[in-house]
Amino acid sequence: MNGTPAYRVAPGADISEDATIGDGSSVWHLAQIREGARLGENCVIGRGAYIGSGVTMGDGCKVQNHALVYEPAQLADGVFVGPAAVFTNDHFPRAVNPDLTPKSAADWEPVGVTCETGASIGARAVCVAPVTIGAWAMVAAGATVVKDVPPHALVAGVPARRLAWVGRSGQKLVPASDGTDAWVCPATGEWYVPDDSTGGLLLASSPLADAPRPAPLDDPDTPDDQDGPTA
Ligand SMILES: CC(C)(COP(=O)(O)OP(=O)(O)OC[C@H]1O[C@@H](n2cnc3c(N)ncnc32)[C@H](O)[C@@H]1OP(=O)(O)O)[C@@H](O)C(=O)NCCC(=O)NCCS
């Protein structure tokens, strides 16, 4: 770090001399950013968060209070890591070797969590490396992720399983009303289609003025015979 940093650092934050932090970022109290970590622009690192050595992060990421991002995690642009979430890096952890000598860095091979663009990790979720959280996927609070999450999947539970699909806005997608296997975001009108290469969804089109509207969401409070006024 040379010259005046173009990012904000709160008192008590511990940032390695060797870390790189993009302009417009903020690092809050007691956060630790280890040597060789590289953060993009406009990132926010919350109080007490840990960013391991060599971790890379794109622009606009948010790591909430007390989240633990162990190396060699890689975060693309716009990734959200909720409070107290943990990214592990040792699949079969041991403090010592069989002869009770302390394990050194050479005695184990770190594995990392990869988060693709726009992915969100809920509060206190655990991502067990090696695992990839696909683009714009969402991990529920408290989930334990043990296998790859496809793009746009919403996963929850222990172990995490897919509950639904979500769009870029974070809203759950609804089936398209045209009978195809497409999905539509009720908030933005964006269309998504299955992507065989990832097992997830892919953005197909942004809203068009004459695009068919999404199927209405089921409303358990509305009886079937009260669908509203007719012409
Ligand atoms: C996963 C999440 C997005 C689902 O929201 P939702 O669609 O409004 O959820 P619903 O209340 O409709 O629940 C749908 C089902 O998922 C279950 N569910 C919801 N959240 C869950 C969670 N975190 N873990 C396990 N199951 C969950 C519900 O019990 C329900 O199951 P059921 O159909 O068997 O009754 C939300 O619960 C969540 O965890 N958001 C992340 C919050 C967070 O960590 N924010 C970080 C910043 S503080």
The ligand as a Tripos MOL2 file, in Angstrom:
@<TRIPOS>MOLECULE
LIG
   48    50     1     0     0
SMALL
NO_CHARGES

@<TRIPOS>ATOM
      1 C1        -33.9580  -18.7590    1.9110 C.3       1 LIG1
      2 C2        -34.8080  -17.5020    1.9610 C.3       1 LIG1
      3 C3        -34.3880  -16.5100    0.8750 C.3       1 LIG1
      4 C4        -36.2320  -17.9900    1.7090 C.3       1 LIG1
      5 O1        -37.1090  -16.9130    1.8180 O.3       1 LIG1
      6 P1        -38.6620  -17.1500    1.4870 P.3       1 LIG1
      7 O2        -38.8040  -17.6090    0.1040 O.co2     1 LIG1
      8 O3        -39.4230  -15.9410    1.9270 O.co2     1 LIG1
      9 O4        -38.9660  -18.3760    2.4330 O.3       1 LIG1
     10 P2        -40.3260  -18.9890    2.8890 P.3       1 LIG1
     11 O5        -40.5870  -18.4750    4.2510 O.co2     1 LIG1
     12 O6        -41.3810  -18.8450    1.8330 O.co2     1 LIG1
     13 O7        -39.9060  -20.5210    3.0120 O.3       1 LIG1
     14 C5        -39.9440  -21.4330    1.9470 C.3       1 LIG1
     15 C6        -39.5250  -22.7790    2.5360 C.3       1 LIG1
     16 O8        -38.1200  -22.7530    2.7920 O.3       1 LIG1
     17 C7        -37.8560  -22.9680    4.1760 C.3       1 LIG1
     18 N1        -36.7690  -22.0520    4.5350 N.ar      1 LIG1
     19 C8        -36.7740  -20.7020    4.4550 C.ar      1 LIG1
     20 N2        -35.6040  -20.2170    4.8610 N.ar      1 LIG1
     21 C9        -34.8540  -21.2790    5.2180 C.ar      1 LIG1
     22 C10       -33.5510  -21.3980    5.7240 C.ar      1 LIG1
     23 N3        -32.7750  -20.3270    5.9280 N.pl3     1 LIG1
     24 N4        -33.0800  -22.6380    5.9560 N.ar      1 LIG1
     25 C11       -33.8550  -23.7320    5.7560 C.ar      1 LIG1
     26 N5        -35.1040  -23.6770    5.2530 N.ar      1 LIG1
     27 C12       -35.5950  -22.4520    5.0080 C.ar      1 LIG1
     28 C13       -39.1540  -22.6440    4.8830 C.3       1 LIG1
     29 O9        -39.2520  -23.3470    6.1090 O.3       1 LIG1
     30 C14       -40.1680  -23.1060    3.8720 C.3       1 LIG1
     31 O10       -40.2610  -24.5170    3.9280 O.3       1 LIG1
     32 P3        -41.6970  -25.2460    3.7570 P.3       1 LIG1
     33 O11       -42.1410  -24.9120    2.3510 O.co2     1 LIG1
     34 O12       -41.3730  -26.6710    3.9470 O.co2     1 LIG1
     35 O13       -42.5790  -24.6470    4.7900 O.co2     1 LIG1
     36 C15       -34.6790  -16.8000    3.3450 C.3       1 LIG1
     37 O14       -35.3440  -17.5720    4.3420 O.3       1 LIG1
     38 C16       -33.2290  -16.6420    3.7640 C.2       1 LIG1
     39 O15       -32.5910  -17.4890    4.4050 O.2       1 LIG1
     40 N6        -32.6570  -15.4500    3.3700 N.am      1 LIG1
     41 C17       -31.2900  -15.0860    3.6900 C.3       1 LIG1
     42 C18       -31.2890  -14.0700    4.8450 C.3       1 LIG1
     43 C19       -29.8890  -13.6740    5.1840 C.2       1 LIG1
     44 O16       -29.0900  -14.4940    5.5930 O.2       1 LIG1
     45 N7        -29.5510  -12.4090    4.9890 N.am      1 LIG1
     46 C20       -28.1860  -11.9680    5.1920 C.3       1 LIG1
     47 C21       -28.1370  -10.5150    5.5970 C.3       1 LIG1
     48 S1        -28.6510  -10.2870    7.2590 S.3       1 LIG1
@<TRIPOS>BOND
     1     1     2 1
     2     2     3 1
     3     2     4 1
     4     2    36 1
     5     4     5 1
     6     5     6 1
     7     6     7 2
     8     6     8 1
     9     6     9 1
    10     9    10 1
    11    10    11 2
    12    10    12 1
    13    10    13 1
    14    13    14 1
    15    14    15 1
    16    15    16 1
    17    15    30 1
    18    16    17 1
    19    17    18 1
    20    17    28 1
    21    18    19 ar
    22    18    27 ar
    23    19    20 ar
    24    20    21 ar
    25    21    22 ar
    26    21    27 ar
    27    22    23 1
    28    22    24 ar
    29    24    25 ar
    30    25    26 ar
    31    26    27 ar
    32    28    29 1
    33    28    30 1
    34    30    31 1
    35    31    32 1
    36    32    33 2
    37    32    34 1
    38    32    35 1
    39    36    37 1
    40    36    38 1
    41    38    39 2
    42    38    40 1
    43    40    41 1
    44    41    42 1
    45    42    43 1
    46    43    44 2
    47    43    45 1
    48    45    46 1
    49    46    47 1
    50    47    48 1
@<TRIPOS>SUBSTRUCTURE
     1 LIG1         1 GROUP 0 **** ****
